[in-house]
Amino acid sequence: MIYTGIEQVCRSGRAHLAGKRLGLLANQASTDRWFVHSRDLLIAAYPGQLTCLFSPQHGFFSEKQDNMIESDHGIDGVTGLPVYSLYGETRKPYPSMFADIDVLLVDLIDVGTRVYTFIWTVVHCLEVAAQTGVQVVILDRPNPIGGHLIEGNILRKECTSFVGRCAIPMRHGLTLGELALFCNRELSIGADVEVVKMVGWQRNMLFPATGYPWVFPSPNMPSFMAALVYPGQVIWEGTNISEARGTTLPFELFGAPFLDHREVLDFLRSTELPGCTLRPLRFEPTSGKWMGQGCTGFQMHVTDPVTFRPYRTSLALLQAIRSLYPEPFAYKPPPYEYEFERLPMDLIIGDWAVREALENGMPIVELEQSWLGELDEYRQRCRAVLLYD
């Protein structure tokens, strides 16, 4: 039986939280296994102590779509508590937002990928907590795509942004609690951070093995399968290739009107892409890129989640599509996540040299070999924050 951090803190209690004023950073997916929301659990376990709520990108109810679509501050209709948006007129809490709390509790679902912005909202909170003397308590949850698989190049300093502020790979292999500890140390933030550990979770577990229901943490993360392909498929956000926003299968589908199934598959034959099948299809987005237009593309079917390498697969696809269709293919121009000058693709990949290597035809497997050393160094740095076997 697995118990998440929110279940642990309400089931067993924490003596040092007694009498403290509590804030909660959460969204609509922050529930226990019975779909009871964290704020309701905390109100029952620590009556009269919860003073305010904070929401990340996409809003408290995960209702806002794509990047740079902001949420306003508001009032929670259930509790009457103020809800401070940390993806609106500010992405970093003002010190005044922490004036009425002693402890900030964080209960967010991370999806194990560097560019998912929730951890960077947490890092902003750590910075303000260090300034104001507020303690941060992470109520830990599973990494849905596993804590044993790491993939990708390490983020370069010149590519830091709101989709990456610390030197980690695309698929980082940590829980949110571990990642918060890692960033607090690596970025020398100096916040007072505690992690309420899960009971029963093991690093090699993928989300279906936890027995928990999937509650979507953002509008285009509707399923575990979307999360599993996301460390690779997110790269399409930096191009004019549709990542299938405006369909029922975002990130699992991708394509554009100018693709040809056979040409793409023929190009990929030289690269080993284990654990998945690319099934040709056509789809028509109802919003976003190519809205109302038929797109030729694929559905990514993961046949073996353990051997599947999402980042390798999508980089191979990017190289194929850019090589085959140099005229119609395009990188997305700025802005992207409040960066108005740098190329969005460089921020997503996290290293402009990786993009250039792909453009110059460097084989994907050879490119992967070039960053094995830095991944080994990353694993060594992670050892100090690992909380689970």
N, C-alpha and C positions, 0 to 999 in steps of 0.2 A: 504494500500500500504506500502510495506517495502522498506526502502532504507538502503543499507549497508554503512559501513564506507567510502569506496572509493567513492561511489556515493555522500555521504554527503560532503566530503572534496572537491570534484570537483564541486558540485552543489551549495553549499552555500559559499564555500571559507573559508579560515582561515587566518585572518589578520596577525597573528604572523608567518605565513610561507612566507610572502612576502619577496622576496630578499634573502631567505635562500637557501643554497646549500642542495639538497635533495638526499638521497639514498633510494632505494626501495628493500626490501626483499620480494620476490614473486616467483611464478612459473607460468606455463602456465594456471593454473586454476584460476588465479587472474584476473577475468573479471567482468564487470557489467552484468546486465540482458540481454544485447544485444550482449554479447560475445566480447565487446571491452576491450582490455587488460588494466590493471591498468597503465602501463608505458605510454601508448598512451593517456589515460585520464589525467594523471598528466602533460604530456608535453603540452597538449592543455590548461589545466587550469593554469599551472605555467610555462610558456615558458622560456626555458633557465636555469631552476633551477635544473633539474634532472641531476646528475653527474655520478652515477654508480648504478649498480644492484647487488643484492646478491641472491643466490639460496640455498634452503635447500636440504635435502636428496632427491635423485632421479633426481636431476638436474633441470635446469630452465624449461625444457620441459617435466619433469616427465617421462623421457625416461629410466632411469636406474632402474634395477630390484632390487632384494633382498638386504639384509643388507650387509654392507661393500663393496658395488659396488660404486666406487667413481666417482665424476665428476671433470673435470678440470676447472680452470679459463678460461675465454674466452672473446670474443667480441660479443655483441648483434648485429645480422645482420640487425635489423630494425633501430636501433638508433646509432650504432657505439660506444655505451657506454661499458665500461668494466663490465664484470660479474664475481664477486668473488664467487667461490664455497665455501660453508660452510659445505660441506660433501665431502672432498677430502683430500688433504695433511694437512688440518686443519679442525676442526669442530668449532673452536672458532675464530672469526675474529681477525686478528692482528690489533693493534692500528693504524698501517699505513693505513689500509683499510678505516679507518674513517677520515683520514686526510683531505679529500676533501669534507666532508659533515658537516652540522650543525645539521641536523635532519635525523634520520633514520625512514622511513615509513615502516610499516609491514602490508602486505596484503596477508595473508595465510589462507587456508581453513583447520581448525582443524576438527577432526572427533569425538571429545568428549571422547577419550580414552587415558589413561596415557602413554601407550607405543608408541603412534604415535609421532615421534621425532621432529616435527616442533616446538612445544613449547619449547623444550630443546635447540634448535638452537636460539630461541628468548631469552631464559635465558642467553645463552652465550653472545648474543648481548647486553643485559642489563648490564652485568658485564663489558664489554669493554666500553660501553657508560658511565657508572659511572666513569670509569678511565679517559676518554677523554673529558668529558663535553658535549657529544653529546646527544641531546634529542631524545627519542624514542616515536613515535606516532603510536599506534596500530589502524588500520582501521578495525573496528570490523565486524564480520560476524556471522551468526547463528551457534549455536551448532546443527549439523544436527540430532543428536539423542536426542535432547531436553535438556532444562536447568532445568528440574524439577525432573529428575530421576537420582539417585546416587546409585552405586552398587560396592561392593567389599571391600576387606581389605585395610587398609592404608599402603602405602609403608614404609618399615623399613629402617633405616639409613644404615644398613649393606648391603642392597640390592640396594643402589643407583647406577645409571649408566646412560648411554645416553638414556635409555628407562624409566627413572624416576629419577628426581633429587630433588623432593620436596614431602613432606608427603601428598599425595592425593590418593584417591581410583582409581580403574581401570576405572570406568565410573564416571567422575568427575563433570558433570552437570554445567560447566561454559563455557562461550564463551572464545575465545582466549584472548580478551581484559581483561576480568575478571581474567583469569588465569595468565596473565602477571602481573597484579596488585598484585595478591595473592602471586606469587613467589617472586616478588620484595620485598614484605613485609616479608614473612616468611623466606626467605633466607638472609634477611638484606643486599640486594644488594645496595640500595640507589640510583638507577637510576632515572632520570627525565622522568617519563612515563605519557603520556596522551593517553586516549582512545577516538577516535571519535566514538560515539555511533551510533547504528542503530536507525532508526525511524520505529516504527510499529511492531517490533519483540516482541513476548511474550514467556516466559520461557517454556510454555507447548506445544509449536509448534514443531512438527517433520518436517523434511525438506520438504516433499511434500506440507505442508500447507503454505510454504513461497511463492510459485509460481515461485521460481527461477529454472533455468535449472541446472541439475547436471553436473558439469565439473570435471572430475576425477582429484583429487589432487596428486595421485600416481598411478603407473601402475596397481596395484592390488586392487585398490579401485574404480572399474568401475561404481558403482551404490550406491544409498542410501541404498539398502538392504545389500550390502557388509559392509557398515559402521554400520548398525544396529546390525549385528551379530558379528562384529569385537571385541567388548570388551571381548567376550568369545573365539571366534574362533582363536584369535591371539595366544593363548597358544600352538597351534600345532607347532608353530615355534620353540618351545623348545623340540620337540620330532621327532621321525621318522614317525609320522602320517602326511600324505600330507594335507596341507591346500588348496590344489587345485591350487597352482601356476602352470602355464602351462596349465590351462583350461580357459574357458570363464566365469567361476563362482567362482573365488577365494574367500575363506572363507565361501561361502555358501555351498560348497561341502567340504567333508573331508573323509579320509579313508586310507586304506593300504591293500596290498594283503592278509594279514593274518586275517582280520576281518570276523566275521559271523554275518549277520544281526539279526537273531533271538536271538543269545546269548546276543548281546549288548542290544537289546530292552527288553529282559527278565530281565536283570540286572537293568535296569532303572525304572522298574515298581514301585519300592518302593520310588521313589523321584518324587515329584510334579514339573513338568516342564511346566508351563502355557505359553500360547500364541504362541506355535510353534508345528509343526509336523515334525518328522524326517522320510523322505521318503527314503526307501532303493533304492540303485542304484549301478552301477559300472561305473567307469570312468578311463581314461588313460591319465595321464599328458604328455604333450609334452616337459616339462622341469622341473627342480627341482627334488624333492623327487620322487622316483619310476617312473622316466621318461621312457615312453615306456612300462610300465607294467600295467596290469589291477588292479585297486584298488577296493575292496569292501568297500562301505561306504554309506553315506547319503547326501541328500540335506536338509538343514535346511530351512523349509518354515515358515516364521513368519506370524501367523494368527491373532495376536492381539499385535501390537507394544507397547501398554500401559502396559499390564500385562507381556509381555515377559521379561525374565531375562537372558540376554546372558551369563553373567559370571557364574551364577548358572548352566545353561544348559551345558556349556562346561566343567566346573569342574566336573559335574556328569559324563559326557562322559569320561573325563580323568580317573576318578576313575574306571569306568567300564572297559575301555580298558586295563589299567595297571593290574587290578585284573584278568581279563579273559585271558590275553596273556602276562604273565610275562617274557617269554623267547624272543619272537620276538619283543615285545615293547621295545623301548629304549629312554632315554632322549638324546637330542642333546648335544654333548660335546662342550666345548669352542673351538674357539672364537665365540662371539656374540656381535655385536655392540661395538667392540674394547675392550671387556673384555676377557682376555685370561686365567683366572683361575677359576672364579666362574661359577657355573652351570647356563646355560642360562634360564632354567625353573624358578630358584629362582629370577632372575632379572625380568622376565616377570610377574610372580605372585607378586613379591615384598616382599615376606616373606617366608623364607625357612620353617618356622613352619607350614604354610598352606599346603605346599607340603607334609610334613611329616604326618600331620593329615589326608590328603587324602590317603596316602599310608597305614596308620594304620586303614583305614576303617571308619573314623568318618563320620557320615551322613552329607550331604551337608547343610541341613537346620539347623542342630545343629551348624555347623561351622559358618554359617552366623550369628546365634544368638550371637556368641562369639565376633563379631566385631561391634555390633550395637552401643555400647557405644562410640567407637572411631569415628564412622560415625556421631553420634550426635555432638561430639566435632568438627569434620571437618565442619559440617554445621554452627556451631556457628562462627568458624573462617572465614568462607566465607562471613558472613553477611556484613562485612566492604567493600567488593569489588563488591557486586551485583549491577548491573547497570540497571536491567530491572525488571518489575513487574512479 
